Amino acid sequence: MSILNDLSLYHVRSSQACISAGYRLYMGCFRKLLRRTWIWGLLYALIAAAVMNQFLQVIPFYSQISNARLHGQTLASGFDLPEITVWNHCVTIAYYIVSFLFFSTAFTAFSEHKETSGITPPAKWYGVTDWRTTLRMLKLLLWQMLLFLAAILLGALLMVVVLMFAKPSILLVFAMIGVLTIIVMFFMLPLVYTNYKYMLTPGSRFLGLLGHTYGIGLRHWGSIFLVMLMVGIVMLVLSAVIMLPYYILLMALTKSQMGTLMGDPLGMPDYMGTMSTIVFAVAAFVMAYLNMSSLFPFYYLFGSFETEEEERNQLKTNLE
């Protein structure tokens, strides 16, 4: 337990300290988190493998279409994409449901740690499922989508205004796309604090928190960006290593299936389908927990902002 002694939430921390504390908490409580989430992690991995197998069936067809259009060729008659069935839609929907259930468990653990400064193992063998937290995450996602669309529309409006008074060119279009990306990032990053505040404050309403918390997030925009950048680099490096067997197998299967569309033999052993499913599932299982780890630095960033705002309000009260 010594590793968790200095990992209480409410301390003012630098961005680097938030990242360090987040990953230390994650590693220190990993076995408990695994016991809480293993069933949803397993289902997530199996469904993700099914989704990737569906994706693998479509990739060669779109590659053939792109190559034909690139070279000005006409597709042969009878060249049809695989039919999207009800089963495909069910698998995709199940993927999103299980993803919500898996990642909402992290926020359940955050709520417990916020109150008790600890995370306990589950009482049941099948882990912990908090459906209210999952529903709250769904509501949060819907609000994020609306705000993201609002940021896109705002940026697009500014682009239209600029293009009305400037000479159109390819360079200008690329510059405007870069400006749009910056606008969306500037608009969305402060919502990180709002999101954690909403998820970790029972009974709160998103719109009720948005006005107050967005200003706080905007004031700490640099810290949020720095943590997101550093966590993104860590995630990129680790995922590249973890997913390397998956990428190799995916490339080999894609090339093989593209060859069959051109009349070549499959060139793969019969057990390759089973092997690919196993590789996809293992990679998805590991990536699920790697993605969960990225939530922990922002949890401590939220705690740092909360503590700093409390100290700021206390100082203002004393001065008055």
C-alpha positions in Angstrom: 0.0 0.0 0.0 3.1 2.3 0.3 2.9 3.1 -3.4 -0.5 4.7 -2.9 0.4 6.8 0.2 1.1 10.0 -1.7 -1.6 9.4 -4.4 -4.5 11.2 -2.8 -6.5 13.2 -5.3 -6.7 16.7 -3.8 -3.2 18.1 -4.3 -1.9 20.8 -6.6 0.3 19.0 -9.0 2.2 19.9 -12.1 1.4 18.3 -15.4 4.3 15.9 -15.1 3.3 15.0 -11.6 -0.3 14.3 -12.7 1.0 11.9 -15.3 3.3 10.2 -12.9 0.6 9.9 -10.2 -1.9 8.6 -12.7 0.2 5.8 -14.0 1.4 4.9 -10.5 -2.1 4.6 -9.3 -3.0 2.5 -12.3 -0.1 0.1 -11.9 -0.5 0.0 -8.1 -4.2 -1.0 -8.5 -4.0 -2.9 -11.7 -4.9 -6.3 -10.2 -8.0 -4.8 -8.5 -9.0 -3.1 -11.8 -8.5 -6.3 -13.7 -10.7 -8.2 -11.3 -13.3 -5.5 -11.6 -13.3 -5.4 -15.4 -12.0 -8.7 -16.7 -15.3 -10.0 -18.0 -16.1 -6.8 -19.9 -12.5 -6.7 -21.1 -12.8 -10.2 -22.5 -16.1 -9.4 -24.2 -14.6 -6.3 -25.6 -11.7 -8.2 -27.0 -13.8 -10.9 -28.6 -16.2 -8.4 -30.1 -13.4 -6.2 -31.3 -11.9 -9.3 -33.0 -15.2 -9.9 -34.7 -15.4 -6.3 -35.9 -11.8 -6.5 -37.3 -12.7 -9.6 -39.2 -15.6 -7.8 -40.7 -13.3 -4.9 -41.5 -10.8 -7.3 -43.1 -13.4 -8.6 -45.5 -14.2 -5.1 -46.8 -10.6 -3.7 -47.0 -9.6 -5.5 -50.2 -12.8 -4.5 -52.1 -12.3 -0.8 -51.3 -8.6 -1.1 -52.2 -9.5 -2.6 -55.6 -12.1 0.2 -56.2 -9.5 2.8 -55.3 -6.8 1.3 -57.5 -9.3 1.0 -60.4 -10.4 4.7 -60.1 -6.8 5.8 -59.7 -5.8 4.2 -63.0 -9.0 5.1 -64.8 -10.1 1.5 -65.1 -13.6 0.2 -65.1 -14.6 -2.4 -62.5 -15.6 -5.8 -63.9 -19.3 -6.7 -63.8 -20.4 -8.6 -60.8 -17.8 -6.9 -58.6 -19.9 -6.2 -55.5 -19.0 -5.3 -52.0 -19.8 -7.8 -49.2 -23.4 -7.4 -48.0 -23.8 -5.6 -44.7 -26.2 -7.9 -42.7 -28.1 -7.5 -39.5 -25.4 -9.5 -37.8 -22.8 -6.9 -38.8 -24.9 -4.1 -37.2 -25.5 -6.2 -34.1 -21.8 -6.8 -33.6 -21.0 -3.1 -34.1 -23.7 -2.1 -31.5 -22.4 -4.7 -29.1 -18.9 -3.3 -29.5 -20.0 0.2 -28.4 -22.1 -1.1 -25.5 -19.3 -3.2 -24.1 -16.9 -0.3 -24.6 -19.1 1.9 -22.5 -19.4 -0.8 -19.8 -15.7 -1.4 -19.7 -14.5 2.2 -19.5 -17.3 3.3 -17.2 -15.7 1.0 -14.6 -12.7 3.3 -14.5 -15.0 6.2 -13.5 -16.6 4.0 -10.8 -13.1 3.3 -9.5 -12.4 7.1 -9.6 -15.5 7.9 -7.6 -14.5 5.3 -4.9 -10.9 6.6 -4.8 -12.1 10.2 -4.6 -14.1 9.4 -1.5 -11.9 6.8 0.2 -8.4 7.4 -1.3 -8.4 3.7 -2.3 -9.8 1.2 -4.7 -11.1 -2.1 -3.4 -11.3 -5.4 -5.2 -14.8 -6.6 -6.2 -17.0 -8.6 -4.0 -18.2 -10.8 -6.8 -16.1 -12.9 -9.2 -17.6 -11.2 -12.3 -16.4 -7.7 -11.2 -18.3 -4.4 -10.8 -20.9 -3.0 -13.1 -22.4 0.5 -12.4 -25.1 1.0 -14.9 -25.7 4.5 -13.7 -22.2 5.5 -14.5 -22.5 3.9 -18.0 -25.7 5.8 -18.6 -24.0 9.0 -17.5 -21.1 8.3 -19.9 -23.6 7.9 -22.7 -25.2 11.3 -21.9 -21.7 12.8 -21.8 -20.9 11.4 -25.2 -24.0 13.0 -26.7 -23.1 16.4 -25.3 -19.6 16.0 -26.6 -20.9 15.3 -30.1 -23.1 18.3 -30.0 -20.3 20.6 -28.8 -17.9 19.1 -31.3 -20.3 19.8 -34.2 -20.7 23.4 -32.8 -16.9 23.8 -32.9 -16.8 22.5 -36.5 -19.6 24.8 -37.6 -17.8 27.8 -36.0 -14.5 27.0 -37.6 -16.2 26.4 -41.0 -18.0 29.7 -40.7 -14.7 31.5 -40.1 -13.2 29.7 -43.1 -16.0 30.8 -45.4 -15.6 34.4 -44.2 -11.9 34.3 -44.9 -12.3 32.6 -48.3 -14.8 35.3 -49.3 -12.1 38.0 -49.0 -9.1 36.0 -50.1 -7.9 34.5 -53.4 -8.6 30.7 -53.3 -5.6 28.4 -53.6 -4.6 25.0 -52.5 -2.2 26.5 -49.9 -4.9 28.6 -48.5 -7.3 25.6 -48.2 -4.7 23.6 -46.3 -4.0 26.6 -44.0 -7.7 26.9 -43.3 -7.9 23.2 -42.5 -5.0 23.7 -40.0 -6.8 26.7 -38.5 -10.0 24.7 -38.2 -8.1 22.0 -36.4 -6.7 24.5 -34.0 -10.1 26.1 -33.4 -11.7 22.7 -32.6 -8.8 21.8 -30.3 -9.0 25.1 -28.5 -12.7 24.8 -28.1 -12.8 21.2 -26.9 -9.8 20.8 -24.6 -11.3 22.8 -21.7 -14.1 20.3 -21.7 -11.8 17.7 -20.1 -12.3 19.3 -16.7 -16.0 19.6 -17.3 -16.2 15.9 -18.3 -14.5 14.7 -15.1 -16.4 17.1 -13.0 -19.7 15.8 -14.5 -18.7 12.1 -14.1 -17.5 12.4 -10.6 -20.3 14.6 -9.2 -23.4 12.5 -8.6 -26.7 14.3 -9.5 -25.0 17.1 -11.5 -26.3 18.3 -14.8 -23.9 18.8 -17.7 -25.3 22.2 -18.8 -25.4 23.3 -15.2 -21.7 22.7 -14.8 -20.6 23.8 -18.3 -20.7 27.6 -17.7 -18.5 27.5 -14.5 -16.2 24.6 -15.3 -15.5 25.6 -18.9 -13.9 28.9 -17.7 -11.7 26.9 -15.3 -10.7 24.5 -18.1 -9.9 27.4 -20.4 -7.7 29.0 -17.7 -5.7 25.7 -17.5 -5.7 25.0 -21.2 -1.9 24.7 -21.4 -1.8 22.1 -18.6 -4.5 20.0 -20.3 -2.8 20.2 -23.7 0.6 19.2 -22.2 -0.9 16.2 -20.4 -2.8 15.2 -23.5 0.4 15.5 -25.7 2.6 13.5 -23.3 -0.1 10.8 -22.7 -0.6 10.6 -26.5 3.1 10.1 -27.1 3.2 7.3 -24.5 0.1 5.7 -26.0 1.5 5.9 -29.5 4.8 4.2 -28.5 3.3 1.5 -26.4 0.5 0.7 -28.9 3.0 0.5 -31.8 4.9 -2.2 -29.9 1.8 -4.0 -28.7 -0.1 -4.0 -32.0 2.9 -4.9 -34.2 1.9 -8.6 -34.6 -1.6 -7.5 -35.3 -0.5 -5.0 -38.0 1.7 -7.6 -39.7 -1.0 -10.2 -39.7 -3.6 -7.7 -41.0 -1.3 -6.6 -43.8 -0.6 -10.2 -44.8 -4.3 -11.1 -44.8 -5.3 -8.0 -46.7 -2.7 -8.7 -49.4 -3.8 -12.3 -49.6 -7.5 -11.4 -50.0 -6.7 -8.7 -52.6 -4.9 -11.4 -54.6 -7.9 -13.6 -54.6 -10.0 -10.8 -56.1 -7.5 -10.8 -59.0 -7.8 -14.6 -59.5 -4.8 -15.7 -57.5 -5.0 -18.6 -55.0 -5.6 -17.7 -51.3 -2.1 -18.7 -50.3 -3.0 -18.9 -46.6 -3.3 -22.1 -44.5 -6.7 -23.1 -43.3 -6.0 -22.2 -39.7 -5.2 -18.6 -40.5 -8.8 -17.5 -39.8 -8.6 -18.9 -36.3 -5.1 -17.5 -35.7 -6.1 -14.1 -36.9 -9.1 -14.0 -34.5 -6.9 -15.0 -31.6 -4.3 -12.4 -32.4 -6.9 -9.7 -32.9 -8.6 -10.6 -29.6 -5.3 -10.7 -27.6 -4.3 -7.3 -29.1 -7.7 -5.8 -28.3 -7.6 -7.1 -24.7 -4.2 -5.5 -24.1 -5.1 -2.3 -25.9 -8.3 -2.0 -23.8 -6.3 -1.8 -20.6 -3.7 0.5 -22.2 -6.5 2.9 -23.2 -8.0 2.7 -19.7 -4.6 3.8 -18.3 -4.8 7.1 -20.3 -7.8 8.2 -18.1 -5.8 8.2 -14.9 -3.5 11.2 -15.5 -6.5 13.3 -16.3 -8.1 12.2 -13.1 -5.2 13.7 -11.2 -5.3 16.8 -13.4 -8.9 17.2 -12.4 -8.0 16.8 -8.7 -5.2 19.4 -9.1 -7.7 21.9 -10.7 -10.2 21.2 -7.9 -7.6 21.9 -5.2 -6.3 25.0 -6.9 -9.8 26.5 -7.3 -10.6 25.7 -3.7 -7.5 27.5 -2.6 -8.3 30.4 -4.9 -11.8 30.7 -3.5 -10.5 30.5 0.1 -8.0 33.2 -0.6 -10.6 35.4 -2.1 -12.9 34.9 0.9 -10.1 35.8 3.3 -9.3 39.0 1.3 -12.9 40.0 1.4 
